[in-house]
Amino acid sequence: MGLFASIPSPSSGALELGPVTVHMYGLMLLAGIAACIWLTGRRYVARGGDWDLIFRLAVWGVSAGIVGARAYHVATSWDEVDSPKWKGAFEVWEGGLGVWGGIGLGVIVGAIVARRAGASVRGLMDVVAPGLLLAQAIGRLGNWWNQELFGKPTDLPWGLEIDPVNRPEEYLDRATFHPTFLYELVYAVLGVGVLLWLDRRFRFKPPALFSLYVAAYCAIRFFMELLRVDPAHEWGPLRLNGWVSVVGFALSAGFFVWWQFLRGRRSGGDAERRPAMAIPKGRVRPRG
């Protein structure tokens, strides 16, 4: 007899609190963002930075990240956007945020804010990397609330119960499915621990740790894509996001090896090992 009979799913993705409707997908998203800000702020302050910059990065980076994540989903899954399309494209609480678009645009805007503040963009990328993975782990709980992005049918004791209305037509006779949200959550949390340990154990040249974060998430996502049964564009043997994971892993892992081990040898110096994480109080960095 297994540890669980099955994992139940919430009957609704929203909670009615009197006149207020709380969409749990959005709430999980906010919880993930808060956790990312907390972890990133603690790491940055420990390196001599201050919370003010982290809060500014959060305001601009998170806003851009949500826009980028939604834009990626709409662009790659237009058929899944509820009608009327002009309205469905903005209904973020219904689910549908592409991690790749969110990280991409969020990092670009965050880098602009950090550079204007005179801080090290590369150093901040390494500081925020574990927090981003933590946010993604917590955010996956939103998929559980919405009964979406689950995997293939399974009879394993931790199978996820899915209501008939949310099952693919070919699996209407199956009741339990792989809880890919839980798999990704567990692997991502473990990844956060590994990144934090590596950062303490080794002296990386920023943004080497960020590249490891990207590689780790791509590896996690690749295996999740092999399990998922929700509609997606397929190219040959893989879904679109499976191919994105393969390319992302190859690029980030290759960059890590080159940046951490090969570039320094050719440049003949290790100045990149000690980037300025923050400007000490009372000093002004010259512009130019």
N, C-alpha and C positions, 0 to 999 in steps of 0.2 A: 504493500500500500504506500503510495507516494506521500510526500510531505503535504501537498495540496491536492484537493480534488480538482480545482481549476481556479483561475483568477477572475473574479467578477468584473464587469465593466459598469461604470456609472450609467444610469438610465437616461441622464440628460447632461449636456455639456454646460449647463448654466444653473445657477442657484438663484432662487427668487427670495430676496430679502425685503419683504414688504413691497414698496413701489420700485425698488431697485433690483435690476437684473445683473448678476455678476457672471460674466463669461469666464469660465475656468481656464480656457486656453489662454486668454489674455492675462489672467492672474498668474498662471504658471510662467508666462513670459516675463512678467514684472518681477516675480520671485527670482528667476534666473539672472535678470539684469542686476538686481540688488545684490545677489551673491557675488557676481562678477565684480561689481564696484567695491564691495567689502574686501574681497581677497586681493584685488589689484591695488587698492589704497593701502592696505597693510604692507604689501610688498614694496610699494613705491616709497612710503614713509621710511621703511627700514633701510632704504638706499639713500636717504637724505632728501627725498622729495617732500611735497606737501599735498594735502588733500584738495586744495583749491584747483590745481591742474586736473586731478582725476575727475572732479565733479564737472569741470568744463568739457573734458574729453567724453564723459558719459552723456552729457546733454547733446552734444553734436554727433558723436560717434554712434550712439544708440539710435538717434533719430534717423541718421543716414542709413544705419544698418537695417532698420525696419523697412525703410523705403526700398533699399536694394534687395532685401529678402523677398518682399512682396512682388517687386518687379520681376525678379528671376522666376518666381512661381507662375506669375501671370504669363510671362513670355514662353515658358516651357510647358505649361499645362493649361492653355487657354480653354480647352474643352471642358475642364473641370470647374471653371469659374461660373458661379450661379448667375442665372438671368434675373433681371436685366444686367448685361455685362458691365455697363458703366457703374452700376452700384456694387455688383459682386466683386469687382476688382479691388474695392476698398474695404470689404468685410473681412478684416484680418482675424477677428475672433472666431470665424468659421473654420480656421485652419488654413494652411497654405503659405508657408514662409520657406523660401529656399535658402539654406544655410550659406551656400556659396555666394549668392548675391549679397547677403547681409554682411558677411565677413569682408568681402571685397570692398564694397562701398564704405562700410564702417571704418575700415583700416585707412582707406584713402583720406577720408574727411578727418579722422583722428590724427593722422600724420600731419595734415595741414595745420590743425590747431596746435599740436605739439611743437612743430617747427616755428610757428609764429610766437610761441611762448619761450623759445630758445632752449627747449629741452631736447634730449637725444631721442630721435624717432626710433632708431634701432634698439636702444635700451628699453624704451617704453613698450615696444613690441614684445620683447622677452618678458617684461613685467606682467603684461596683460594676458599672455598666452594661457596659463593655467586657469585664469578666471573665465576666459572665453569658453574653454572646454567644460568648466563647471556650469556655466549658464546654459550650454547646450544640453547637458545632462538633465538639469531641472526642467528645461523647456519641453523635453520629451513627455513629461507627465501630461501636457496639454493634449497630446495625441491619444492618451488613454481616456481622458475625459470626453473627447470627441469620437471615440471608437473609430479611429482612422489609422492608416499606415501600418496595419498589422501584417503578419507574415502568413505563410501557407498553413493549411489545416494541420493540426497535430493532436495526438492523443496523450501527449506527455502530461504529467500531473500539474504542470504549471501553465497549461494551455489557457489562453485568454478567451473568455466568453464574449461573443459578438452577437448582437441582436440581428435577427433575419433582415431587417431593413438596411443594415449596414454591410451585409455580406455580398461579395461578388456573385453574380448569377450562377456561375459554374460551381459555387460552393454553398448553395442555399441549404443543402442537406447536412452541412457540417456546422457544429456548434462552437468548437474551440480552435484557436489559431495561435501561431507563434507570437508571443508578446514582444515584438521587435523594439517597442518603446522601452521595455524593461532591459532587454539585452544591451541596447545602446546606452541607457542610463548607467548600468553597472560598469560596462567597459569604459565609459567616459570618466566616471568617478575614479576608477582605478588609474586611468590615464593621468588625471590631475595629480594623484599621489606620485606617480612615476616622474612627471615633469618637475614637481617640487623637489623630489629627491635628487634628480639629476642636476637641478639648478644649484643645490647645496653641495653636491659631491664634486661637480666639475666646474671649471671656469670656461664658459662658452663665450665666443665672440658674437655679440648681438648682431643680427637677429637669429642666431642659430637655434635657440630654444623655440622661437616662434615657428621655424621651419619644422622642428620635431613635432610640434602641436599639429600642424597641418598634415604631416605625414601620418600621425597617429589617428587623427579623425578620418582621413581618407581610407585607412586600413579598416577601421570600424565600419564606416559607411559602405564599403565595398561588399562586405559580408552581409550587411543588412539588406542591401539591394538584391542579393541572391535569394532572400527569403520573402521579400514583400510581394504582394499580389494586387496592390492598388494600380489603377491605370497609369501607364507611363509610356513615353516614346521608347522604342526598342531599336537598336542598331545591331544587327547580327545576334550574337549570343547574350548581349548585355543590355540592360536598361540605360537610358541616357546618363543618369547619375552614377551608374556603375562605371561607365567610361570616364566621366569626370573624376571619379575617385582614383582610377588607374593613372590618369594623366597627372592629377594633383599629387599623388604619392610619388610618382617618378620624379617630378620636378622638385618637390620639397625635399625629398631624401637626397637627390642629386645635389641640390643647392647646399644642404647641410654638410655633406662630405667635402664639396669644393670650398665652401666658405670657412669651415672649421679646420680643415686639415691641409688643403692645397694652396689656397690663396695666400695664407701667411708665409708659407715657405718661399713663394715666388716674390712676394713683396719684401721679404727679409726683415719684417718687424712684427711686433705684437702690440702695437698701439691700440688696435681694435679691441684688445682684451679688456681695456679699462676706459670704456666710453663714459662721458659725463652723463650721469643719470639725472642730475638736476643741477640747477645753478645755485651755489651756496648763497645764503642770505647775505645781503650787503655787497654783492658783487654783480657787475653788469657785464654781460658778454658783448664784445664789440660786434657790430653788424657788418655784413659784407662778405 
